[in-house]
Amino acid sequence: MLTSKLFATIPFQLLPDFQEQSFLLAVSGGADSMVLLHLFNGLGLKFEVAHINYRLRNEDSDLDQRLVENYCLKHNIEFHLYRVSEKDQKPENSIQLWARNLRYDFFRKIQKDRNLEFLVTAHHLNDELETFLINLSRGSGIKGLSGIPSNENKIIRPLLHFSKAEIYAFAEKNGIEFREDLSNQKNDYLRNGFRNQVIPQIQDIAPNFLNGFRDSIHYLSEANDFIQNEIEKALQEIVLNDNGAETTLNRKEMLSKPAFIIKEIIRRFGFSGDEIEKVISGENGKLFRSKTHELHILREEILCVKRKIK
């Protein structure tokens, strides 16, 4: 089991000069985020805390808020709260996407208003495994299978290499109070199904599975970094014009590349699975649409036009 000292220092190898940085911590009240809050507070970093009360679990949501708020009050930490109200219309479908968009909009506003450089979340190794399985089931490419980035777009995730069990053990050893979200025990979302049904069965069969996955996801991440670099080199050779809204590709030059590179280039424009093959073999005049782009197949070029998001 990891010692407190090791647990507290390893995460911040992500930012060698972390003592000089400013952070916004996303804290839900669960074990992972409360451990993260405890670590930051113990290191004396410049940080503030953001919490969202979605009011989806009645009194439990209010108790989560109270736990985080009281901790911040006790330790003199700046606390930011977004409490969902009637004006925040919840969609009948895609509650998870709605909640994600709401919280990141809230976080970014605080960062801008308070001049906080980095957003910090408490994603951990089990989250990585769940995300890997979700992406695997959807036919994602190498990027989708290479793990959650530990430091990307000013979002850092210091606990990614630690399992949920290690986080629970650390919380118990250090007397860190936290609350369980009982809704996570329901299997009404794909992620919860993997979390509650699939992963426990895998670990019953292979008890050391999570440690092996930790190594594998590291190798995949390194492979992805190499591959993305090669794709960038290939793109420089085939992009004829790019003004942000439209990108023109040299079709003949693209099709001369290895099949894997071709597919990964097409994937960057929002296509996946069989749609990629259709684009590659598309005849002159064909039009293909993804959620993000329209691809117009011309005799010698492919015109990639960004779609307007409604």
Secondary structure, DSSP 8 states (H G I E B T S, - for coil): ---HHHHHHGGGGG-TTGGG-EEEEE--SSHHHHHHHHHHHHHT-EEEEEEEE--SSTHHHHHHHHHHHHHHHHTT--EEEEE--TTS---SS-HHHHHHHHHHHHHHHHHHHHT--EEE----HHHHHHHHHHHHHTT--TTTTS---SEETTEE-TTTTS-HHHHHHHHHHTT------GGGGS-SSHHHHIIIIIHHHHHHH-TTHHHHHHHHHHHHHHHHHHHHHHHHHHHHHHEEEE-SSEEEEEHHHHHTS-HHHHHHHHHTTT--THHHHHHHT--TT-EEE-SSEEEEE-SSEEEEEE----
